[in-house]
């Protein structure tokens, strides 16, 4: 039976927080020191964070399209 955490993780407040947490999880998972159950929990959380980040990026892209009259233009640094 899967474990349920006492306090399920909340969505991060920002894209940057999600990315930082995702980075920490990757480091822990790559370290190979997590027990199997914790590794699975970390993988699940990572998948949630990845979906959150993708959603935020897509939302920003849509906002940029609106600002650019429906045309997403290539970014050129100034």
N, C-alpha and C positions, 0 to 999 in steps of 0.2 A: 504494500500500500504506500503511495507517495506521501512524503512528509509535507506538512503544510506549515510554513513559518508562522511564528507567533504574531508577527507584524508583517503582512505582505508589503513588498517594496512599492513605493509610490512612484508615479511618473515624475521624472525630473522637471524642475521648473524651467530649465533652458536647454537648448541644444548643446551648449558648451558643457553643462553639468552632465548631460547624458553621455557625451563623448568622453569626458574624463572618467566617469564610472566604467564605461565600456573598456577604456584603455587599462584601468586597474584590473578588471576581470580577465582580460587577455593575458596580462602579465602573470596573474595568479595561475591561470590555466596552463600557460606555457611552462611555468615553473615545475609542473608535475608533482606538486606536493599536496594537492587537495584529495581528500578521500572521494571515492566514487560518487556518493550521494551529493556531496558538496560540488563536485565537478558538474554533475547533471544540473543542479540548481543554478550554478554559474552560467552554464550554457543557455538555460531557459531565460535567465535574466538578460544575458547578452542579446538573445534574439529579440526580447522585448525592447531593449534599448536601441537596437539597430532599426527596428520598425519605427520607433519614435523619431529617430534622427531622419530616416527617409521621409517620414510624413512631414516633418518640419521643413526639410529642404524642398519638398514638392510644393508645400504651401507658399514658401517664399518665391519659388519659381513662378507660380501662378500669379502672385501679386506683381512680380516684375513684368509679366506678360500684360497685365492690365495697365500698368503704368506706361508700357511701350506700345499701346494700342494693339494688343494681340500679337505682336511680333517680338519673339525673344531674340534680342540682338546679341551678337558676340561681344564679350567684354574686352575692352582694349585699355590697358593701363595707361595712365597719363604721365 
